[in-house]
Amino acid sequence: MSLKLEYYLQSLVQQAAANRQSTRAAANPEQRREIVRASFGQLLGHYAPNEHQPLEPCLLERTPCDGYIRERVEIATVDGLRMAIYVLLPDNPATQPAPAVIACHGHGYGSREIVGLAPDGSERSGAPGLHKDFAIALVKEGYVVAAPELLGFGDRRLDEDKAADSPAKNSCFMIAAHLLLTGRTLAGLRVYETSRVIDYLQQRGDVDSNNIAIMGISGGGLVAGFTAALDDRIRCAVVSGYASLFADSILARNHCLDNYIPGVLLEAEMPELLGLIAPRGLFLEAGAVDHLFPQQSARQAYAELRSIYSTAGSPDAVQAVFFDGGHEIHGEAAYAWLRTQLLAQTTIAGGDHNDDGATTGSFDRMGG
């Protein structure tokens, strides 16, 4: 009698877990880390930095706003592609030069959605949605903020999707499918393009090139977490509405194709990939009723990350907030934590801690 299809799929995940366990047992933690980092980079699709390709930045617009200036800049990334970036410049920088934060949007209508604009570029009058204009919140902390237009959204969609009725219709599936059949992944291309944003920020005289953070929500959380995992120039990262276990999130329901990295479960589960950020700072946000990346899975990922960070000698460098909300930016606790990371503050007033170091709505303990 044959197994039910569900049992067969579950057995594949269990076999992958057994494979990881055996390979992990054969190496010490530092060896394991290097193995995972190298294999992860290959699985993402062999995007190697090209130091000789000029960025060719071009200023498209510059708009004074309340407390900051909003620029739209375009840079070269890879293979003839160019990426538009909103760069928010605070009127009162936290320091001079200022720390910078790369803000990665999730699914929606692109970078305009996190800088207070409507899909057509006009000022938005309605509610900010799950992104909560977090790029604006960050610039008002005194940071230079770079909000790239991730490939497949906004102005960087295929023509047929731009012609659709909804500005939120993305091109993820078609782009991801083409990349997968040519040995690449959309996740890998987005991570590589985000590394080019770091290149750009480090060339700006108003940015402290050694003090760059990254924050992202949902699919932007993937980009933020994995860019920080593979690029040591990122000082710290905030991952909102994403950190979990692959087996309990993107394999538990139909997700966008941009989430899938062929063979990744044979090498590592998500906590071990995010653990490549250690000992640099990592902060997680997870809503109690997040239907895409369940909080229970996020809590398990956080517990595994605490163990990874402890092994790395920096147990308090990873923190989390588990809040009463859904698939959305929470904000305040993460912004408080970023101050400790980027502005070297030693104390932040906040809420109560759980025994595992996570907070229940606010942050009151300095990360590593």
C-alpha positions as CSV (number, residue, x, y, z in Angstrom):
1,M,0.0,0.0,0.0
2,S,1.5,3.4,-1.0
3,L,2.0,6.2,1.4
4,K,-0.3,9.2,1.3
5,L,1.3,12.0,-0.7
6,E,1.5,14.2,2.4
7,Y,3.5,11.6,4.2
8,Y,5.9,11.3,1.3
9,L,6.5,15.0,1.3
10,Q,7.0,15.0,5.0
11,S,9.5,12.2,4.7
12,L,11.6,14.2,2.3
13,V,11.9,17.0,4.9
14,Q,12.8,14.5,7.6
15,Q,15.5,12.9,5.4
16,A,16.9,16.4,4.8
17,A,17.0,17.0,8.5
18,A,18.8,13.7,9.0
19,N,21.3,14.7,6.4
20,R,22.0,18.0,8.1
21,Q,22.4,16.4,11.4
22,S,25.0,13.9,10.1
23,T,27.0,16.6,8.3
24,R,26.9,18.9,11.3
25,A,28.2,16.2,13.6
26,A,31.2,15.7,11.3
27,A,32.5,19.3,11.7
28,N,33.3,21.6,14.6
29,P,31.2,24.8,14.8
30,E,33.6,27.0,12.9
31,Q,34.1,24.5,10.1
32,R,30.3,24.0,9.9
33,R,29.8,27.7,9.7
34,E,32.2,28.0,6.7
35,I,30.7,25.0,5.0
36,V,27.1,26.4,5.3
37,R,28.2,29.9,4.2
38,A,29.9,28.5,1.1
39,S,27.1,26.1,0.1
40,F,24.4,28.7,0.8
41,G,26.1,31.2,-1.6
42,Q,26.2,28.5,-4.3
43,L,22.6,27.5,-3.8
44,L,21.5,31.1,-4.2
45,G,22.9,31.1,-7.7
46,H,26.6,32.0,-8.0
47,Y,26.3,35.7,-7.8
48,A,29.8,36.9,-7.3
49,P,30.6,40.5,-6.6
50,N,32.2,42.3,-9.6
51,E,34.4,45.0,-8.1
52,H,35.2,46.4,-11.6
53,Q,31.6,47.2,-12.6
54,P,30.9,50.9,-11.9
55,L,27.7,51.8,-10.0
56,E,27.0,54.8,-12.3
57,P,24.7,56.5,-9.8
58,C,22.1,58.8,-11.3
59,L,19.9,61.2,-9.3
60,L,16.4,61.0,-10.6
61,E,14.6,63.4,-8.2
62,R,15.1,65.3,-4.9
63,T,12.2,66.3,-2.7
64,P,12.2,68.2,0.6
65,C,9.9,66.5,3.2
66,D,9.0,67.0,6.8
67,G,12.3,66.5,8.6
68,Y,14.2,64.9,5.8
69,I,15.0,65.0,2.1
70,R,13.9,62.2,-0.2
71,E,16.1,61.4,-3.2
72,R,15.5,58.8,-5.8
73,V,18.7,57.4,-7.2
74,E,19.4,54.7,-9.7
75,I,22.5,52.5,-9.7
76,A,23.9,49.7,-11.9
77,T,23.7,46.2,-10.3
78,V,24.4,43.2,-12.6
79,D,24.2,42.2,-16.3
80,G,22.9,45.5,-17.5
81,L,20.2,45.8,-14.8
82,R,19.7,49.1,-12.9
83,M,18.0,49.5,-9.6
84,A,16.1,52.6,-8.3
85,I,16.6,53.5,-4.6
86,Y,14.9,56.0,-2.4
87,V,17.5,57.6,-0.3
88,L,16.1,59.5,2.8
89,L,18.5,62.1,4.3
90,P,17.7,63.3,7.8
91,D,17.7,67.1,8.4
92,N,19.3,66.3,11.8
93,P,21.6,63.3,11.4
94,A,22.2,61.2,14.5
95,T,25.9,61.6,13.9
96,Q,28.1,63.1,11.1
97,P,28.6,61.1,9.0
98,A,25.4,59.3,9.8
99,P,24.7,55.6,10.3
100,A,22.7,54.1,7.4
101,V,19.9,51.6,7.3
102,I,18.9,49.7,4.2
103,A,15.1,49.2,4.3
104,C,13.7,46.3,2.3
105,H,10.0,46.2,1.4
106,G,8.0,43.1,1.2
107,H,5.3,42.1,-1.3
108,G,3.2,45.1,-2.4
109,Y,3.8,47.9,-4.8
110,G,7.5,48.4,-4.1
111,S,9.7,50.9,-2.5
112,R,7.2,53.7,-2.6
113,E,5.1,51.7,-0.1
114,I,7.6,52.3,2.7
115,V,8.4,55.9,2.0
116,G,4.8,57.3,2.3
117,L,4.0,57.4,-1.4
118,A,1.2,56.0,-3.5
119,P,2.0,53.7,-6.4
120,D,2.1,56.6,-8.9
121,G,4.7,58.4,-6.7
122,S,2.3,61.0,-5.3
123,E,2.0,61.5,-1.6
124,R,-0.2,58.7,0.0
125,S,-3.3,59.8,1.9
126,G,-4.5,56.4,3.1
127,A,-3.3,54.0,5.7
128,P,0.3,52.7,5.4
129,G,-0.6,49.0,5.6
130,L,1.7,46.3,6.9
131,H,4.9,48.2,6.1
132,K,3.9,51.2,8.3
133,D,6.2,53.5,6.4
134,F,9.1,52.1,8.3
135,A,11.7,53.8,6.1
136,I,10.3,57.2,7.3
137,A,10.4,56.0,10.9
138,L,14.1,55.1,10.4
139,V,15.1,58.5,8.8
140,K,13.4,60.3,11.7
141,E,15.8,58.4,14.0
142,G,18.6,60.3,12.3
143,Y,19.8,57.6,9.9
144,V,20.4,57.8,6.2
145,V,17.9,55.3,4.8
146,A,18.2,53.5,1.5
147,A,15.0,51.8,0.2
148,P,15.8,49.8,-2.9
149,E,13.1,48.7,-5.4
150,L,13.5,45.0,-5.2
151,L,13.4,43.2,-8.5
152,G,9.8,42.2,-9.5
153,F,8.0,45.1,-7.8
154,G,7.0,48.6,-8.7
155,D,8.9,50.0,-11.6
156,R,11.0,46.8,-11.9
157,R,8.2,44.5,-13.1
158,L,7.7,42.9,-16.5
159,D,5.7,45.0,-19.0
160,E,2.7,42.7,-18.8
161,D,2.5,43.1,-15.0
162,K,2.9,46.9,-15.2
163,A,-0.1,46.9,-17.5
164,A,-2.3,45.0,-15.0
165,D,-5.1,46.7,-13.1
166,S,-3.3,46.3,-9.7
167,P,-0.1,48.1,-8.9
168,A,0.6,45.3,-6.4
169,K,0.7,42.7,-9.1
170,N,4.4,41.5,-9.0
171,S,6.6,39.7,-11.5
172,C,8.1,37.3,-9.0
173,F,6.9,34.0,-10.5
174,M,8.1,34.7,-14.1
175,I,11.4,36.1,-13.0
176,A,12.1,33.3,-10.5
177,A,11.2,30.7,-13.1
178,H,13.6,32.0,-15.6
179,L,16.4,32.3,-13.0
180,L,15.7,28.8,-11.7
181,L,16.0,27.2,-15.1
182,T,19.4,29.0,-15.6
183,G,20.9,27.9,-12.3
184,R,20.0,31.1,-10.3
185,T,17.4,32.2,-7.8
186,L,15.4,35.4,-7.4
187,A,16.5,35.4,-3.7
188,G,20.1,35.3,-4.7
189,L,19.7,38.1,-7.3
190,R,17.9,40.3,-4.8
191,V,20.6,39.6,-2.2
192,Y,23.4,40.4,-4.7
193,E,21.7,43.7,-5.7
194,T,21.3,44.7,-2.1
195,S,25.1,44.2,-1.7
196,R,25.4,46.8,-4.4
197,V,23.3,49.2,-2.3
198,I,26.0,48.7,0.4
199,D,28.6,49.6,-2.3
200,Y,26.7,52.8,-3.0
201,L,26.2,53.8,0.6
202,Q,29.9,53.4,1.3
203,Q,30.7,55.8,-1.5
204,R,28.5,58.6,0.0
205,G,30.4,61.1,2.2
206,D,27.3,61.6,4.4
207,V,27.3,57.9,5.5
208,D,29.4,56.2,8.1
209,S,30.6,53.3,5.9
210,N,31.3,51.1,9.0
211,N,27.9,51.6,10.5
212,I,25.3,50.2,8.1
213,A,22.3,48.2,9.2
214,I,19.5,46.5,7.3
215,M,15.8,45.9,8.1
216,G,13.2,44.1,6.1
217,I,9.7,42.7,6.3
218,S,8.4,39.4,4.8
219,G,10.1,38.9,1.5
220,G,12.2,41.9,2.4
221,G,13.0,40.1,5.6
222,L,14.5,37.3,3.5
223,V,16.6,39.8,1.7
224,A,17.7,41.6,4.9
225,G,18.5,38.4,6.7
226,F,20.4,36.7,3.9
227,T,22.3,39.8,2.8
228,A,23.5,40.2,6.4
229,A,24.4,36.5,6.6
230,L,26.6,36.7,3.5
231,D,27.9,40.3,3.7
232,D,30.0,41.2,6.7
233,R,29.7,44.9,5.9
234,I,26.2,44.8,7.5
235,R,26.7,45.7,11.2
236,C,23.3,44.4,12.3
237,A,20.0,43.3,10.9
238,V,16.3,43.5,11.8
239,V,14.2,40.7,10.3
240,S,10.4,41.2,10.6
241,G,7.7,38.7,9.7
242,Y,10.1,36.1,8.1
243,A,12.4,34.4,10.6
244,S,11.0,30.9,11.2
245,L,11.6,27.4,9.9
246,F,11.2,26.6,6.2
247,A,9.4,23.4,7.1
248,D,6.7,25.3,9.1
249,S,6.3,28.3,6.9
250,I,7.0,28.2,3.1
251,L,6.4,24.5,3.0
252,A,3.2,24.7,5.1
253,R,1.3,26.7,2.5
254,N,1.6,28.1,-1.0
255,H,4.1,30.9,-1.0
256,C,5.6,33.1,-3.7
257,L,8.2,31.3,-5.8
258,D,10.8,33.9,-4.7
259,N,11.0,32.1,-1.3
260,Y,12.3,28.8,-2.8
261,I,16.0,27.9,-2.9
262,P,16.6,24.5,-4.5
263,G,18.4,22.1,-2.1
264,V,18.6,24.5,0.8
265,L,17.1,22.0,3.3
266,L,19.8,19.5,2.5
267,E,22.3,22.1,3.8
268,A,20.6,24.1,6.6
269,E,17.3,25.2,8.1
270,M,16.6,28.9,8.3
271,P,18.0,29.5,11.8
272,E,21.4,28.2,10.8
273,L,21.4,30.5,7.8
274,L,20.5,33.5,9.8
275,G,23.0,32.4,12.4
276,L,25.7,33.2,9.9
277,I,25.2,36.8,11.0
278,A,26.6,36.0,14.5
279,P,28.3,37.5,16.4
280,R,26.8,40.7,14.7
281,G,23.5,41.9,16.0
282,L,20.2,40.3,14.9
283,F,16.7,41.4,16.0
284,L,13.5,39.5,15.1
285,E,9.9,40.6,15.0
286,A,7.0,38.1,14.9
287,G,3.3,38.7,15.2
288,A,1.0,36.4,17.2
289,V,-1.4,36.0,14.2
290,D,1.0,36.1,11.3
291,H,-0.6,33.7,8.8
292,L,2.4,33.5,6.6
293,F,5.3,32.9,9.1
294,P,3.6,31.6,12.3
295,Q,4.9,32.9,15.6
296,Q,5.3,29.4,17.0
297,S,7.8,28.6,14.3
298,A,9.4,32.0,14.9
299,R,9.9,31.2,18.5
300,Q,11.5,27.9,17.7
301,A,13.8,29.7,15.2
302,Y,14.7,32.2,17.9
303,A,15.5,29.5,20.4
304,E,17.9,27.9,17.9
305,L,19.5,31.2,17.1
306,R,20.1,31.8,20.8
307,S,22.0,28.6,20.9
308,I,24.0,29.5,17.8
309,Y,24.8,32.9,19.2
310,S,25.8,31.4,22.5
311,T,28.2,29.1,20.7
312,A,29.6,32.1,19.0
313,G,30.2,33.8,22.4
314,S,27.6,36.5,22.0
315,P,24.3,35.2,23.4
316,D,22.7,38.6,23.8
317,A,23.5,39.8,20.3
318,V,20.3,38.2,19.1
319,Q,17.0,39.5,20.4
320,A,13.3,39.3,19.5
321,V,9.9,40.8,20.1
322,F,6.8,38.7,19.9
323,F,3.8,41.0,19.6
324,D,0.1,40.9,19.4
325,G,-0.4,41.5,15.7
326,G,-0.2,40.0,12.3
327,H,2.1,40.0,9.3
328,E,3.3,43.5,9.8
329,I,6.1,45.8,11.0
330,H,6.0,46.2,14.8
331,G,8.6,48.9,15.0
332,E,9.3,50.5,18.3
333,A,11.2,47.7,19.9
334,A,13.3,47.3,16.8
335,Y,14.0,51.0,16.6
336,A,15.1,51.1,20.2
337,W,17.4,48.1,19.6
338,L,18.9,49.7,16.5
339,R,19.9,52.7,18.7
340,T,21.9,50.4,20.9
341,Q,23.6,49.0,17.8
342,L,24.2,52.1,15.7
343,L,24.5,54.8,18.3
344,A,26.3,52.9,21.1
345,Q,23.7,53.7,23.7
346,T,23.9,51.5,26.8
347,T,20.4,51.6,28.2
348,I,17.0,51.7,26.6
349,A,13.8,51.8,28.7
350,G,11.2,49.3,27.7
351,G,8.9,46.4,28.6
352,D,9.2,43.1,30.4
353,H,11.5,40.3,29.2
354,N,10.7,36.6,28.8
355,D,13.2,34.2,30.3
356,D,14.7,33.6,26.9
357,G,15.6,37.3,26.3
358,A,12.7,38.1,24.0
359,T,10.4,40.9,24.8
360,T,6.6,41.0,24.8
361,G,6.1,44.3,23.1
362,S,9.1,46.5,23.7
363,F,12.9,46.2,24.1
364,D,14.8,47.0,27.2
365,R,18.1,45.2,26.9
366,M,21.2,46.0,24.8
367,G,22.2,43.6,22.1
368,G,25.8,42.5,21.7
